[in-house]
Each structure stands twice: as structure tokens, then as C-alpha cells.
């Protein structure tokens, strides 16, 4: 079965990528903004998926890292630095802070860890709001420039959408490589059985910190793209609810599944927009949809698919066994 | 010093309300591993139910009773049967996320069906000041403290002095053994949900006259109660009470002596310190669940 499934998967992937490039060409400004936002949020959710879905460390602070990245990019680009440099700095900064935030994870686990990160998230918000000499306080930072890439200005919505999409592609490839590398396997070992991972010689301390730092760094990248996307940032979008939203994206899409964040971000960013025609009810319907989905499948959308595939595989396997058994019987 | 005294009284009054909410929060955690991210919204909603009852002509006392009953049905019974029961066996995280979605749903529903504006809410305690030890103290603060203390006292009596309370504790500590010795565990869990719904409705009644009824007012409150529960000890009712009072006082003192900008940071830093140095909470016991 997997013989023809692989080309099928590749073909499907290519169609989706082509669709993401071609279809938005005649989207209006707002449609492109929403789609760019989807790409940015997917990057942040992928980072959280690494921390939570693969390494099993609950973080309620991803929104704060998006904020750190956004402010780093906003401050640097408004002072004349190129966006590429800003992304690197945002990533390094979020990585360093994420590493430090990982230390509590060495001491406490599960919900206690979630609470530490929750507190951190609130503290970060307060710093964004109150340190106005750096962040502009409640007035925020405006006129954030969009970059020139290979001499092409990306001020218009469509080119900047392609910047977001290309960034998403690069991050996706990097994450794809990472979770297939020994590191990714070590992360999963950490999630499944930390004790056994340690007895197999995996330095659990270092990998826990790494899981936090890399996940946070991707949050920083998302933030560094978010700033030029909106061209204006203030502290409000980076409060605790962004962290909760990102967590929701990961769980709804399917934590620990590679494509989970793509779907989760799609639901969280696009579904409310599709429901706009219901006017005041759209967020309510969105909330009901999320609850309904989680009741139906607590492992998220990809959990449904996963169970369906597993059921099919067992069915196929038992059919094969039945055939083999009858062959054995006829041979006797 | 009079300033400090006033701050302490005001802090204790807010803290008492936090304590009510935090106690309900820990009850749900202990009996069903529900981390209820909608707890703040649970406090916000009953005030609107009471306002709605008054809107259709019910007098205030009847509106209170209707509000409490309705919140026990919606936030106790329906919450447990429709959301918690189907998800309980799938672990802590999906359910926690579902309660986040529920929080959004409740907020939006209130915004849509009632109002996006803040509405005034009548106080059950008459306004005015009385003199205590030479200080003017608002009757509202005292009323809040008295009602909250009575509620907490009633709850601890129920839990520690009655057979029903012992059954609830057994159901929380060891459901399997509790079931074997004949405790109706399911009913006990339902009971804790109803108690939580009652406590949040009470908290709603006490806090809404002070901060007005607004769809978004649950966010701050929920977080404060959440922190109170953890600081005090996630697995202890008396821990949640102590945590609530402590956070209330700390918050008020921080506003006066640290800075209004960073007042919200003080409870957070305190929270991080507690988790790092005493993860079971100030009064909690490590890895153990008791009501």
C-alpha cells in the first residue's frame, strides 16, 4: 500500500504548494493578510509543536516569544537594519530566553511547568507595555518597513505574502529534518519515557532545554515576520491569549503530528474569517466547533485521520493473515 | 499606618473572593483532573444571569436564587455532562484546551446576547463606612469578607465533618478503593461540580458590585484564582483559601508600594518562586490529592 501512497502524498503536497502560490494571486488585500497571518502563526505553532508535541513539555508562553521576536524586528527595522538581520537576532534572542525558561522544566513537570510559563507570559506582556523607552509602551511601534528582497520591494500585500510563505517553507523543511534527526528522536524519547531516555544515555537535561529553546526560537521567527506584516505593533496582541491560541492550534491540529500546526493554524486563523457572515456569532461558533472537535477527537484533527489509517491497516493486515491462514490450510 | 490597614482590609476582601474561586478550581482538579481555564468566565456569567432575571421583572432576591440555580445547572451539571465527561479519560491537556474554547464561547455569548458594555450591579451589602479600631472601613469589604468566610467555613465543615464530605474526599483520593467500599464516586464528582458552580455564583454576587458586570471581567479574575490555587497548594482546599487571601493582599500592597505598572508582576514572580522552591504549594503536600 505504501508503494503508491508515497508518490500520491508527494503529488498532493505539490498541488497544495502550487495552490498556495497561484490561488492567492487574485485575492484582495484582506484575504492576503489573513493568509499571511496563517503562515506566520503556523511557524509559531510549529515551534510549540516541537516543545509540546514532540518533547512533551507544556508551554503557555509561545505568544510571549512571538512578542519578543516582533519587538526585536520592529525596533531593528525601524532603525534601518535589514529584516534578515532582525530575524536572526529575534531567533537568537528567543532561543536564549527559551533556554533560560527551560530551566524550571528540569525541576517541575506537566501542569506546574505550564503555570511557570504562564507567569512568564504575563511578565513579558508587562515589560512590552511598561518599558516604553524601548517598546513604545501602549502606543507601540508604527511604520515598520517591509523588506526589499533581491531588490524587489515587498510593500504590496502579494509579495509580502510570498515572503511569509517562503519563510514557512524554509521552517517546515528545517523542522522536517530536525524531527527525523537523532535530536528529534531524542525529543520523542523524552516525551514517551524520560527515565528510559536517560538510561539510554540521552542527556535529558540538555534536550529538555533544547526543546524549549528551539520551539521558542521559531516563535521568535514568527514574531519577526508578524511585525512587518501588520507594520504596527503594540503589546495587546502578545498577551496571554495568544499563547493560549497557539496552544489551541497545536492541540486542535494534532499535537505530535508534523502537519498538525498547519491545520490547527488554519482552523484558528481562517475558520473565524469564514464564519464572519454570521456576524456577532462567529467567535461563539468557533468556540463551539473547537469544543465539538475535541470531544469527538481529543488528539485533534490528525488524530482522527491517524485512527482511521490504523483501523485500515489492521483490517488489511487481518485480511492478509486470513488469506495466509487459508493458504496454509489448503496446503496441508 | 492607616494606609496599610486600609490596604490590608481591601486586600483581604478581594482575596476572600479569589479564595472562593480558587477553592472551586482545586475541587475540580482533585476530583476530575479538570484544569478549568474558564473559571474566570464562570464567575462573570452568573452576574449576567441575575441581571437577565431582573430584566424580566424578578426582584433582586429572586434573581439571586435563580442566578445561583441556573449557574449550578449550566456551569455545574451541563459543564460536567457535556464537556468534562466525554473528555476526562483522554488526559489533562485536551480538556484544558476545551475549557479555553469554552471561555471564549461564554465571553462571546455574553457580549452578543447581553451587552458589550459594563453594566452596574446592585450590592447585597449596603454601601457606606463603619469605624473599626478608629479606621473607616467600607461595609462592602466587611460584607464580602463575612460572606466568603461563612461559605468557606460551611464548605470545610461539609468536607471534614460530614459523611458526605468524607465520601467526597475518598472519591478524590482514590476512586478505585472508594468505589469498592461503596462510595458513589460518580455522584461525588457531580457534587463537586455543583459546589464549584455555587461558589462561582457566590463570588460573582460579591465581586460584580465592585468591578461592574462586563463580559471580559473573567480574564483577570480567573488568572488571580488560578495563581491563588497554585500558590496555596493545588491539592488542598485550605491551601487555596490561604493562597487567595495572600494574592489579594499582595496585589493590593504591590499596587501601593511597588508600582501600578508592575503590580501584576508581583503575584507572578511570587508564583514562579513558589513553583520552583515549593512546587506542591505553600500548604500542599507533594503528589497527593485530597479535598
Contacts between the chains, C-beta under 8 A, distances in Angstrom:
chain1	res1	chain2	res2	distance
A	58	B	93	6.9
A	104	B	272	7.4
A	104	B	275	6.9
A	104	B	276	6.0
A	107	B	276	6.1
A	107	B	279	7.2
A	108	B	275	5.8
A	108	B	276	7.3
A	108	B	279	4.8
A	110	B	92	7.4
A	111	B	35	6.3
A	111	B	92	6.7
A	111	B	234	7.6
A	112	B	230	7.6
A	112	B	275	5.4
A	112	B	279	5.2
A	115	B	226	7.7
A	115	B	227	7.9
A	115	B	230	5.2
A	115	B	271	6.6
A	115	B	275	6.0
A	116	B	271	7.8
A	116	B	272	5.6
A	116	B	275	5.3
A	116	B	276	7.5
A	118	B	226	7.9
A	119	B	227	7.7
A	119	B	268	4.1
A	119	B	269	7.6
A	119	B	271	4.8
A	119	B	272	5.1
A	120	B	268	8.0
A	120	B	272	7.4
A	122	B	223	7.5
A	122	B	264	6.5
A	122	B	265	7.6
A	122	B	268	5.2
A	123	B	265	5.7
A	123	B	268	5.4
A	123	B	269	7.4
A	126	B	261	7.3
A	126	B	262	6.0
A	126	B	264	6.0
A	126	B	265	5.2
A	129	B	261	7.6
A	130	B	261	4.4
A	130	B	262	6.5
A	240	B	223	7.5
A	244	B	37	7.3
A	244	B	100	5.2
A	247	B	97	6.5
A	247	B	100	7.6
A	248	B	97	5.4
A	248	B	100	5.9
A	248	B	101	6.8
A	251	B	93	6.4
A	251	B	94	6.1
A	251	B	97	4.5
A	252	B	97	7.3
A	255	B	93	7.7
A	280	B	108	7.8
A	280	B	111	7.5
A	280	B	112	4.6
A	281	B	108	7.7
A	281	B	112	6.4
A	283	B	104	6.0
A	283	B	105	7.9
A	283	B	108	4.4
A	284	B	104	7.9
A	284	B	105	5.6
A	284	B	108	4.2
A	284	B	109	5.6
A	284	B	112	6.5
A	286	B	101	8.0
A	286	B	104	7.2
A	287	B	101	4.6
A	287	B	102	6.8
A	287	B	104	4.3
A	287	B	105	3.3
A	287	B	108	6.6
A	288	B	101	7.9
A	288	B	105	6.1
A	290	B	97	7.7
A	290	B	98	7.3
A	290	B	101	3.9
A	291	B	83	6.4
A	291	B	98	5.1
A	291	B	101	4.8
A	291	B	102	6.2
A	291	B	105	7.1
A	294	B	87	6.6
A	294	B	94	5.3
A	294	B	95	7.9
A	294	B	97	6.3
A	294	B	98	4.6
A	294	B	101	7.3
A	295	B	83	7.0
A	295	B	86	4.7
A	295	B	87	6.0
A	295	B	98	7.1
A	298	B	87	5.8
A	298	B	90	3.6
A	298	B	91	7.2
A	298	B	94	3.7
A	298	B	95	7.7
A	299	B	90	7.7
A	299	B	94	7.5
